[in-house]
Amino acid sequence: MDLTPRQIELIKVIVEEFTNTGKPVGSVALENKYRLGVSPATIRNDMADLVDKGYLQKPHLSSGRIPTSVAIKFYVSELLKERDLTVAEEVAVKERVWDHRNTQETLLREATKVLAERTGNLSVAIINSGNSYHAGYANLLNCSEFYDIDLFRQVLILLDHHQRLQDIFDRAVGAEPIHLLVGDEFGEVNFQPVSCLFANIQIGPERGSLAVLGPSRQHYEQNIPLLRYVANLINQFAQS
């Protein structure tokens, strides 16, 4: 859909504000914090237009707006500035998995632990032979979205069903090294506030996926390069 430059900027700041606070974003708060150069009334009009276009939605009993999955995917694909990993970060991650490079099970267990620790989310790895590995369950409880016990239970149940996980990862389209699913794209009830980043991995003849699952407002600028780096390490080990 056609977006004006100001609407694109609004999507950017609303996604970033929502990422940091987890709360609906209002026009007055946007103007006060970001100095967009227009009145709150003008911002409200643009926000209403973005609601009509499917980029924003209004939560029940709230005067603010939150980004939809459409806005989040637009932000990640078009507006996101990834944070470069430092040499120290790369070395620390590589050291964690290096000693496990020759054994699939321990390699994937350590890889998921590292990703969970460094992203603050849940990390998952699956291999097409039916094996799955996960770490970081408790991290989800640091996010208000997962205070919803029904949602948290659904995520835990999902982890116990390899084929359902595989079906989710099979929803990816395109040749990009990192895929993103948000909200309704999971095909799971009540997963609107959830997102999953994942990369393809291969160990010997076996293919699989390495993923970071968390709230839709996860910190993509740091999680994408981390996931890419760990997935690349796994793929490099498999070729050596």
N, C-alpha and C positions, 0 to 999 in steps of 0.2 A: 504493500500500500504506500501511497505517496505520504511522505512525512516532511514537514518543514524543518529547517535547521534548528529552530527553537524547540520543536517537539522531540527531535533526536537528542538534544541536550537535556531536555526534561526526562526522557527515558533513562539517560545515563545517570543523572543525579538521583533519580528516584530509586533505581536499582541499587546504587551505591549506598544511599541512605537506608534503604530497607535491609541491605546486607548487614550494615553495622548495628541497626537497632532492632530489627525484627518487628517493627511497628508500622502501621499505616502512615503515609507521608502526606502532610497537608500543605496547601499553597502558601500560607503565611510562613510556616517553618522553612519552606524552600527559599522564599525570597529573603528571609532574614539571614539564612546561613550561606546561601550560594550567590546572592546578589545578581540575579539573572537580568536585571535591568528593565523589568516590566512589572506592572502592578500585580498583586495577588489575584485580582479579578481576571486579568489576562491569563495568568497561569491557570486559574480554575477553568477558563474556557478551553485552553489547550488540553488540560487534563480530561475534561469531558469529551473532547474529540478523540483523545487516545483511548478512552473507555469504549467509545463507539467503534474504534478500529481494532479493538481486542488486545491492546497493549497494557491496559490498566483495569483493575476491578475495585469495587468498593465493598469492603467487608461489612458485614451486618453491624448496624449501630455505630458506624465510624464515619467521621467527616473526612478522613484521609483516604488515600488510594494505595494499593499495593500492585507491584508488577505481576502480570500474568506470565505463564510459561512462554508465550510468544515474545514478550518483552525481554525476558531473561535470555532466551536463545538469540535474539537480535543483539543484545548487549554483548554476549560472549563472542558471537561471530563477527561483529562489526565494530565494537567500541572498546573491547577489553584490551588493556595493556598488561601483558604478562610480566611478572617479576622474574628477572633472571636469577637462577640459582647461583649462589656464591661457590667459589672453588671449595671452601671449607664444607659447605653443605653437601656438595657432590661427593667429596672424599668421605665424609661421615656416613652417608647412605651406602656408598660402595663398600666400605669396610664392614658394615653390618651384614651384607648379603654375600660378600666374597667367599667366605669359608664354606658356604652352603651351595655353591654354584654347581656342584656335580651331583646333587641329589634333589630330585624334583620336589619331594614332599617338604623337606626342610627349607629349600629355597623359597617356595611359595608361602610357607608359614612365616618366615622371617620377612619376606617382602610385604606381606599384608600388615605385619606388626609395625614395620617402619612407616608405611603409608598412614596407618591409623594414628600413630604417635605424632607425625609431622603435619597431618592435615586436620587433626582433631575431629575426624569423622569415622565412619565405619568403612573398613576396607575388605574387599572380597576378591578371591581368585577362583576361577573354575577351569577345569580341564575337561575336554570332551570325553575322556574315559569315565567320567562320573565323579571325579574327585573335586571337592570344594574346600576352601580355606577362608576363614574370616577372623577379623580382629577389630577391637574398638567398639564393642557394643555399648559400653558405658558412656562413650563419648557423645552418643546421641542424646543422652539425658542432660547434657549441657546446653541443648538447644530447645527453646520453648515449644517448637513444633511437636516434639516427641514427648511432651508432658501428656499428650493425648494417649492414654493407655491403649486404646483400640488401634491407633496407628502404630505404636511401638510394638504391640503384639503382632500386627500384620507383617512388619519388617522381620521380626524373629521367625515367624512361620515361613516366610519367603526363603530365608537362609537355609531352611531344612529341606527345601525342594529344589534339587539340582535342575530338573527340567524346566521349572518355572523361571529360574534364573537364566537358563540358556535361552528360553523364549524371549525374555526381556532383552538380552544382549543381541539377539538376532533381529531386533527391531531397528538396529542401526542401519542407516543408509549412507552412501557416499564412501569415498576412499580416504577421508581424513584420518590421521593417526589417533586422534582423540574424539570420541563420540560423547554426546550429551543427550540424556533423556530427562524430561521435566514433566511432573504432574500427570496429566491424562495419558501421556505417551507410554506409561508403564502398563496400561491396561489393567491396573489394580484399583479397586475401590478405595477412595479416601486418600490416594497418594498425591493429591494436588500440591501439598507443601514439600514434596520430596524431589530430589534430583540425583542423578547418577552420572558420573564421568567414567568412561572406561576405554581401555586400549586393548587391541588384539595382542596376544602373546603366543609364542610357539616354543615348545621344549621337545626337541627331537621330532618325532612324527606327530606329536600331539599338539593340537591348537587349543586355545582357550582365551579367557578375558581376565584382565586385571582392572578392578573398579574401586572408585571412591563414592560411597553413598552417604548422603546427608540431607540437610534442608535445601530447598531451592535457592536459598540465599548463601550458600557456601562460598568460601573465598576462592573463586575461580582463578584469580590472578596468581595465586601461589599453588593451588592444587593441580592445575593443568600441567605446569612445568614439572612438578614433582612426580605426578603420575607418568608423564612421558619419559622422564629420566629412568624411573624404576623399571618400566616396561621395556625400555631399550636395553637396560642392563640384562634383564632376563633373556631377551632375544639374542644378545651378544654372547652370553654364556652358552646358550644352546648351540651356537655356531662354532664355538671354540673347541 
